[in-house]
Amino acid sequence: MERQEIIDGIVEILKTVRTIDHDKLADITEETDFLTDLKTPSTELINIAAKAEQKFDIEFEDDDIDGLGSTVKDIVDLILRTKERG
């Protein structure tokens, strides 16, 4: 799975989050920060991670979620690592 495919999937997830300004989703890059750039409430990050698990058919470890950063790159890396682990 390519990084851009994952980013596209994350954008689809973010479109379902009411607290995010959907106009900002057109310019998402790996450097986009959920908290500062998208003004996502930190509590919403757990829901985004849960939706990513469903979308990409994976299951994150609790430690992975605890250590998750707030950029798109962080969640893309986590998805790739989890897929590699099987």
N, C-alpha and C positions, 0 to 999 in steps of 0.2 A: 504494500500500500504506500502510495506516494504522500509526501508531506502536504502537498496542495490539496489532495483528496480529503485528508483529515481536516485541514483548515476549512474547506468547503462544508464538510459535515458539521464542524463546530459552528459555523455561521448559521446553518440550518437550525441547530439547537438554540442559538442565541435569538433567533427570530421568534422563538416561543416564549422568551422571557420578557414579561411586560415592563420591567424596570429599566430595560436597556433602550436607548434611543436608536431606533432601527436605521436612521439615516447614517449613523456612524459605522454600520456593518459593511458598507460598500468598500471601505478603505482598510479592512483588517489585514494586518501582516503578523508575522511571528513576534514582532516586537510590541504589538498592541498589548496594553495592560488592562486587564478586566476592571481593576479598581480605579485607576486614575484616568484612563482613556475612555472607558465605556461607562464609568460611574456605577459599576455593578456593586450592589451591597455584598459585603464579604460573606454573609450568610447564604447568598444565592450561589456561591461557587460550589458548594456541596451538591446542590441540585443540578448544576451544570455538569459536574463530574458524574453524577448518577445517570443523567441523560446520555452522556458520552459512553458510559458502560453499555447501555442498551443499544445505542446506535451502532457501535463498533463491535458488539457481541464479545465483550471482555469483562473481566472483574478485577478492579484495583485492589491492592492490599491496603489495609488500614494505614500502615506506615507511609505508603505512597501518597495517600490523601493528606496525611498530617504534614508531609514535607512539600506539598505542592505549592509552587510559586504562583504568581498572579498574572503571568504573561501567557499569550497564546502558545508561544514556543514551549513553555513548561508543560502544558497539557498535551501538546503534540508529541513531545519527547516521552511523556508518561504512557501515552497510548501505544507508541511504537515499542517501548520497553516491555509493556505488558503483553503485546502481541507476540514478541520474540520469546517470552517466557512460556507462552502457550497456555 
